[in-house]
Each structure stands twice: as C-alpha cells, then as structure tokens.
Amino acid sequence: MLPRLTEKWMVPSIESLISAKEKNKENFSRYSAEAIEHARGVQKYMLYYSLKDMKELQM
C-alpha cells in the first residue's frame, strides 16, 4: 500500500507510526523529521504536534 501514497510526507509519517509501535526511537525520530520536512501548511502543523506528543507519551 505504501507505494500508492502520493504525497512525500505520507510514507515517512506511516513509517514513524510503525516505529513508535515497535518502540524504535531511532527510526521514529528519523521518519518523523522526514515527514515534517516534506509537509506544508496545516499538515505540517498537525504532524509536528501529533508526533511530538506521541514521542513524549510512548517513548
């Protein structure tokens, strides 16, 4: 399913969610930064704060 995603931020954001579930801090940080870097506008804002909260709560 990942190859069908069209936006550059989508794949890294999903990969960061998978990494969080697996408690893999290195991959979570890398994919989160990549997703935020590629996003723009409201999506960038939402990713930034959602992933920040997820990192603080689960990691």
C-alpha positions in Angstrom: 0.0 0.0 0.0 2.9 2.4 0.7 3.9 2.8 -2.9 0.4 4.1 -3.8 0.7 7.1 -1.5 1.3 10.2 -3.5 2.4 12.9 -1.1 6.1 12.9 0.1 5.2 13.2 3.7 2.8 10.2 3.8 5.2 7.3 3.7 7.6 8.7 6.4 4.6 9.6 8.6 3.3 6.0 8.5 6.8 4.6 9.0 7.1 6.8 12.1 3.9 5.4 13.4 5.1 1.9 12.9 8.4 2.7 14.5 6.6 4.2 17.5 4.5 1.0 17.9 7.8 -1.1 17.7 9.4 1.3 20.3 12.3 2.0 17.8 13.4 5.5 18.8 16.0 6.0 16.1 13.6 5.2 13.2 10.8 7.2 14.9 13.0 10.3 15.1 14.3 9.9 11.5 10.9 9.3 9.9 9.2 11.9 12.0 11.7 14.6 10.9 11.4 13.5 7.3 7.6 13.6 7.3 7.6 17.1 8.9 10.2 18.3 6.5 8.1 17.3 3.4 4.8 18.5 4.8 3.4 22.1 4.4 0.8 24.2 6.0 -1.8 22.7 8.3 -0.5 19.2 7.6 3.0 20.2 8.8 1.5 21.7 12.0 -0.6 18.6 12.7 2.3 16.2 12.1 4.7 18.3 14.2 2.5 18.4 17.3 1.0 14.9 16.9 4.4 13.2 16.6 5.8 15.4 19.4 3.0 14.3 21.7 3.5 10.7 20.6 7.2 10.8 21.3 6.6 12.2 24.8 3.8 9.7 25.7 5.1 6.5 24.3 8.8 6.7 24.2 
